[in-house]
Amino acid sequence: RALVEFRRQNLVADPPPNGPFDAVVCRNVLIYFEPTTAAEILYKLAHALAPGGYLVLSPVELPLAAPLELQWVEADGATLLRRK
């Protein structure tokens, strides 16, 4: 537990989170934003990842991340997005 850090982030108003992070979990949030705003948020989150880090989205949000240069990884029925 000591290695895990939880943070709150205003995804629209706050600057990109200071990283790099091994994992960023943002599930069932982006569906509430306009597509252009969701794309901006995803760009910020993806660039906050460490190389090899994972972005975790809900299945319905995954298509929003298609333009990002992240590797799609299947793991136990879940799709994770990995920074190269």
OpenMM code with the backbone's topology and positions (N, CA, C; nanometers):
from openmm import Vec3, app, unit

residues = "ARG ALA LEU VAL GLU PHE ARG ARG GLN ASN LEU VAL ALA ASP PRO PRO PRO ASN GLY PRO PHE ASP ALA VAL VAL CYS ARG ASN VAL LEU ILE TYR PHE GLU PRO THR THR ALA ALA GLU ILE LEU TYR LYS LEU ALA HIS ALA LEU ALA PRO GLY GLY TYR LEU VAL LEU SER PRO VAL GLU LEU PRO LEU ALA ALA PRO LEU GLU LEU GLN TRP VAL GLU ALA ASP GLY ALA THR LEU LEU ARG ARG LYS".split()
positions = [
    Vec3(0.0797, -0.1198, 0.0000),
    Vec3(0.0000, 0.0000, 0.0000),
    Vec3(0.0842, 0.1266, 0.0000),
    Vec3(0.1996, 0.1193, 0.0574),
    Vec3(0.2837, 0.2382, 0.0661),
    Vec3(0.3280, 0.2858, -0.0719),
    Vec3(0.3248, 0.1991, -0.1708),
    Vec3(0.3673, 0.2356, -0.3054),
    Vec3(0.2556, 0.2957, -0.3895),
    Vec3(0.1339, 0.2950, -0.3382),
    Vec3(0.0187, 0.3457, -0.4133),
    Vec3(-0.0159, 0.4858, -0.3642),
    Vec3(-0.0402, 0.5735, -0.4594),
    Vec3(-0.0782, 0.7105, -0.4262),
    Vec3(-0.2080, 0.7435, -0.4985),
    Vec3(-0.3053, 0.7937, -0.4274),
    Vec3(-0.4322, 0.8356, -0.4855),
    Vec3(-0.4354, 0.9878, -0.4908),
    Vec3(-0.4837, 1.0415, -0.6026),
    Vec3(-0.4942, 1.1867, -0.6175),
    Vec3(-0.6272, 1.2212, -0.6798),
    Vec3(-0.6796, 1.3351, -0.6410),
    Vec3(-0.7970, 1.3917, -0.7078),
    Vec3(-0.7481, 1.4926, -0.8091),
    Vec3(-0.8187, 1.5006, -0.9206),
    Vec3(-0.7746, 1.5884, -1.0287),
    Vec3(-0.8978, 1.6451, -1.0979),
    Vec3(-0.9028, 1.7767, -1.1137),
    Vec3(-1.0048, 1.8361, -1.1986),
    Vec3(-0.9525, 1.8206, -1.3407),
    Vec3(-1.0098, 1.7303, -1.4139),
    Vec3(-0.9570, 1.6923, -1.5443),
    Vec3(-0.9632, 1.8037, -1.6473),
    Vec3(-1.0506, 1.8997, -1.6285),
    Vec3(-1.0643, 2.0083, -1.7251),
    Vec3(-0.9809, 2.1287, -1.6838),
    Vec3(-0.9913, 2.1700, -1.5585),
    Vec3(-0.9316, 2.2958, -1.5156),
    Vec3(-0.7871, 2.2842, -1.4678),
    Vec3(-0.7508, 2.1709, -1.4081),
    Vec3(-0.6163, 2.1575, -1.3524),
    Vec3(-0.5137, 2.1308, -1.4619),
    Vec3(-0.3890, 2.1703, -1.4388),
    Vec3(-0.2841, 2.1357, -1.5350),
    Vec3(-0.2643, 1.9838, -1.5355),
    Vec3(-0.1942, 1.9332, -1.6347),
    Vec3(-0.1714, 1.7883, -1.6373),
    Vec3(-0.1086, 1.7412, -1.5073),
    Vec3(-0.1464, 1.6229, -1.4622),
    Vec3(-0.0900, 1.5730, -1.3363),
    Vec3(0.0598, 1.5507, -1.3497),
    Vec3(0.1312, 1.5763, -1.2394),
    Vec3(0.2752, 1.5506, -1.2390),
    Vec3(0.2968, 1.4009, -1.2376),
    Vec3(0.3732, 1.3531, -1.3274),
    Vec3(0.4037, 1.2113, -1.3353),
    Vec3(0.5524, 1.1940, -1.3185),
    Vec3(0.6021, 1.0886, -1.3688),
    Vec3(0.5292, 0.9875, -1.4452),
    Vec3(0.4642, 0.8849, -1.3532),
    Vec3(0.3525, 0.8301, -1.4010),
    Vec3(0.2770, 0.7309, -1.3258),
    Vec3(0.2864, 0.5947, -1.3932),
    Vec3(0.2873, 0.4905, -1.3133),
    Vec3(0.2845, 0.3544, -1.3667),
    Vec3(0.1446, 0.3165, -1.4116),
    Vec3(0.0437, 0.3761, -1.3500),
    Vec3(-0.0949, 0.3487, -1.3875),
    Vec3(-0.1811, 0.4705, -1.3560),
    Vec3(-0.2746, 0.4967, -1.4450),
    Vec3(-0.3753, 0.6000, -1.4240),
    Vec3(-0.5105, 0.5342, -1.4494),
    Vec3(-0.5992, 0.5419, -1.3518),
    Vec3(-0.7326, 0.4839, -1.3641),
    Vec3(-0.8328, 0.5976, -1.3768),
    Vec3(-0.9050, 0.5978, -1.4868),
    Vec3(-1.0058, 0.7003, -1.5132),
    Vec3(-1.1232, 0.6308, -1.5808),
    Vec3(-1.2092, 0.5727, -1.5014),
    Vec3(-1.3197, 0.4921, -1.5551),
    Vec3(-1.4536, 0.5629, -1.5359),
    Vec3(-1.5334, 0.5566, -1.6423),
    Vec3(-1.6698, 0.6093, -1.6395),
    Vec3(-1.6748, 0.7577, -1.6056),
    Vec3(-1.5773, 0.8315, -1.6541),
    Vec3(-1.5718, 0.9759, -1.6345),
    Vec3(-1.5823, 1.0482, -1.7678),
    Vec3(-1.5056, 1.0032, -1.8646),
    Vec3(-1.4959, 1.0726, -1.9930),
    Vec3(-1.6272, 1.0752, -2.0705),
    Vec3(-1.7159, 0.9821, -2.0419),
    Vec3(-1.8438, 0.9768, -2.1139),
    Vec3(-1.9306, 1.0991, -2.0864),
    Vec3(-1.8987, 1.1739, -1.9831),
    Vec3(-1.9771, 1.2913, -1.9477),
    Vec3(-1.9278, 1.4195, -2.0144),
    Vec3(-1.8174, 1.4116, -2.0881),
    Vec3(-1.7607, 1.5279, -2.1549),
    Vec3(-1.7888, 1.5249, -2.3043),
    Vec3(-1.7842, 1.6425, -2.3652),
    Vec3(-1.7910, 1.6510, -2.5114),
    Vec3(-1.6682, 1.5795, -2.5677),
    Vec3(-1.6786, 1.5237, -2.6885),
    Vec3(-1.5658, 1.4483, -2.7444),
    Vec3(-1.4344, 1.5265, -2.7509),
    Vec3(-1.4395, 1.6544, -2.7830),
    Vec3(-1.3146, 1.7314, -2.7905),
    Vec3(-1.2511, 1.7480, -2.6522),
    Vec3(-1.3338, 1.7691, -2.5509),
    Vec3(-1.2822, 1.7807, -2.4145),
    Vec3(-1.2270, 1.6471, -2.3669),
    Vec3(-1.2976, 1.5384, -2.3965),
    Vec3(-1.2497, 1.4054, -2.3590),
    Vec3(-1.1153, 1.3764, -2.4250),
    Vec3(-1.0983, 1.4164, -2.5499),
    Vec3(-0.9715, 1.3949, -2.6207),
    Vec3(-0.8585, 1.4718, -2.5539),
    Vec3(-0.8843, 1.5948, -2.5118),
    Vec3(-0.7822, 1.6747, -2.4434),
    Vec3(-0.7419, 1.6104, -2.3106),
    Vec3(-0.8397, 1.5599, -2.2384),
    Vec3(-0.8132, 1.4941, -2.1102),
    Vec3(-0.7298, 1.3681, -2.1325),
    Vec3(-0.7670, 1.2892, -2.2316),
    Vec3(-0.6931, 1.1663, -2.2601),
    Vec3(-0.5487, 1.1958, -2.2974),
    Vec3(-0.5276, 1.3006, -2.3735),
    Vec3(-0.3918, 1.3394, -2.4114),
    Vec3(-0.3099, 1.3715, -2.2860),
    Vec3(-0.3684, 1.4473, -2.1930),
    Vec3(-0.2991, 1.4808, -2.0683),
    Vec3(-0.2646, 1.3558, -1.9882),
    Vec3(-0.3629, 1.2670, -1.9752),
    Vec3(-0.3421, 1.1462, -1.8957),
    Vec3(-0.2372, 1.0553, -1.9585),
    Vec3(-0.2417, 1.0399, -2.0902),
    Vec3(-0.1459, 0.9534, -2.1589),
    Vec3(-0.0039, 1.0056, -2.1425),
    Vec3(0.0127, 1.1365, -2.1453),
    Vec3(0.1465, 1.1932, -2.1324),
    Vec3(0.1948, 1.1982, -1.9881),
    Vec3(0.1073, 1.1712, -1.8934),
    Vec3(0.1479, 1.1624, -1.7530),
    Vec3(0.1982, 1.0221, -1.7184),
    Vec3(0.1827, 0.9266, -1.8114),
    Vec3(0.2259, 0.7899, -1.7869),
    Vec3(0.3766, 0.7747, -1.8062),
    Vec3(0.4357, 0.6900, -1.7250),
    Vec3(0.5748, 0.6503, -1.7453),
    Vec3(0.5799, 0.5565, -1.8656),
    Vec3(0.6940, 0.5464, -1.9324),
    Vec3(0.7045, 0.4447, -2.0369),
    Vec3(0.6708, 0.3075, -1.9786),
    Vec3(0.5825, 0.2374, -2.0457),
    Vec3(0.5355, 0.1086, -1.9957),
    Vec3(0.4181, 0.1191, -1.9002),
    Vec3(0.3767, 0.2433, -1.8674),
    Vec3(0.2645, 0.2640, -1.7762),
    Vec3(0.1315, 0.2380, -1.8443),
    Vec3(0.0298, 0.2141, -1.7642),
    Vec3(-0.1019, 0.1767, -1.8148),
    Vec3(-0.2077, 0.2826, -1.7848),
    Vec3(-0.2925, 0.3048, -1.8816),
    Vec3(-0.4115, 0.3870, -1.8659),
    Vec3(-0.5303, 0.2925, -1.8658),
    Vec3(-0.6138, 0.3021, -1.7623),
    Vec3(-0.7289, 0.2133, -1.7477),
    Vec3(-0.8554, 0.2953, -1.7667),
    Vec3(-0.9325, 0.2593, -1.8691),
    Vec3(-1.0595, 0.3239, -1.8995),
    Vec3(-1.1695, 0.2198, -1.8960),
    Vec3(-1.2935, 0.2643, -1.8938),
    Vec3(-1.4051, 0.1706, -1.9048),
    Vec3(-1.4182, 0.1263, -2.0509),
    Vec3(-1.4810, 0.0129, -2.0760),
    Vec3(-1.4954, -0.0344, -2.2139),
    Vec3(-1.5634, 0.0663, -2.3061),
    Vec3(-1.6586, 0.1412, -2.2563),
    Vec3(-1.7303, 0.2375, -2.3401),
    Vec3(-1.6423, 0.3576, -2.3755),
    Vec3(-1.5396, 0.3839, -2.2960),
    Vec3(-1.4510, 0.4977, -2.3208),
    Vec3(-1.3317, 0.4635, -2.4100),
    Vec3(-1.3048, 0.3374, -2.4278),
    Vec3(-1.1886, 0.2960, -2.5069),
    Vec3(-1.1860, 0.3555, -2.6476),
    Vec3(-1.2983, 0.3622, -2.7212),
    Vec3(-1.2923, 0.4209, -2.8552),
    Vec3(-1.2436, 0.5657, -2.8562),
    Vec3(-1.2640, 0.6380, -2.7474),
    Vec3(-1.2157, 0.7762, -2.7394),
    Vec3(-1.0632, 0.7826, -2.7434),
    Vec3(-0.9981, 0.6743, -2.7027),
    Vec3(-0.8525, 0.6711, -2.6959),
    Vec3(-0.7883, 0.6187, -2.8237),
    Vec3(-0.8665, 0.5841, -2.9219),
    Vec3(-0.8124, 0.5272, -3.0460),
    Vec3(-0.7056, 0.6140, -3.1122),
    Vec3(-0.7187, 0.7472, -3.1145),
    Vec3(-0.6159, 0.8286, -3.1801),
    Vec3(-0.4814, 0.8340, -3.1066),
    Vec3(-0.4791, 0.7960, -2.9797),
    Vec3(-0.3555, 0.8042, -2.9021),
    Vec3(-0.2589, 0.6939, -2.9435),
    Vec3(-0.1321, 0.7236, -2.9330),
    Vec3(-0.0300, 0.6253, -2.9658),
    Vec3(0.0005, 0.5387, -2.8442),
    Vec3(-0.1004, 0.4615, -2.8034),
    Vec3(-0.0861, 0.3701, -2.6913),
    Vec3(-0.1103, 0.2284, -2.7421),
    Vec3(-0.0437, 0.1339, -2.6804),
    Vec3(-0.0599, -0.0067, -2.7172),
    Vec3(-0.1799, -0.0639, -2.6424),
    Vec3(-0.2674, -0.1326, -2.7150),
    Vec3(-0.3842, -0.1951, -2.6539),
    Vec3(-0.3448, -0.3348, -2.6089),
    Vec3(-0.3627, -0.3630, -2.4790),
    Vec3(-0.3218, -0.4899, -2.4201),
    Vec3(-0.4439, -0.5566, -2.3584),
    Vec3(-0.4667, -0.6820, -2.3960),
    Vec3(-0.5753, -0.7601, -2.3362),
    Vec3(-0.5211, -0.8353, -2.2150),
    Vec3(-0.5901, -0.8234, -2.1027),
    Vec3(-0.5464, -0.8908, -1.9793),
    Vec3(-0.6691, -0.9362, -1.9018),
    Vec3(-0.6892, -1.0667, -1.8968),
    Vec3(-0.8003, -1.1238, -1.8209),
    Vec3(-0.9348, -1.0616, -1.8559),
    Vec3(-0.9590, -1.0420, -1.9841),
    Vec3(-1.0875, -0.9884, -2.0299),
    Vec3(-1.0974, -0.8383, -2.0266),
    Vec3(-0.9942, -0.7703, -1.9817),
    Vec3(-0.9938, -0.6233, -1.9795),
    Vec3(-0.8960, -0.5715, -2.0835),
    Vec3(-0.9249, -0.4546, -2.1354),
    Vec3(-0.8330, -0.3885, -2.2297),
    Vec3(-0.7649, -0.2746, -2.1561),
    Vec3(-0.6330, -0.2774, -2.1558),
    Vec3(-0.5527, -0.1730, -2.0944),
    Vec3(-0.4767, -0.1011, -2.2032),
    Vec3(-0.4478, 0.0244, -2.1815),
    Vec3(-0.3721, 0.1031, -2.2774),
    Vec3(-0.2344, 0.1286, -2.2196),
    Vec3(-0.1317, 0.0856, -2.2916),
    Vec3(0.0064, 0.0922, -2.2415),
    Vec3(0.0868, 0.1938, -2.3189),
    Vec3(0.1572, 0.2786, -2.2471),
    Vec3(0.2453, 0.3751, -2.3138),
    Vec3(0.3711, 0.3023, -2.3600),
    Vec3(0.4096, 0.3276, -2.4827),
    Vec3(0.5270, 0.2594, -2.5402),
    Vec3(0.6554, 0.3163, -2.4862),
] * unit.nanometer
topology = app.Topology()
chain = topology.addChain("A")
for resn in residues:
    res = topology.addResidue(resn, chain)
    for name in ("N", "CA", "C"):
        topology.addAtom(name, app.Element.getBySymbol(name[0]), res)
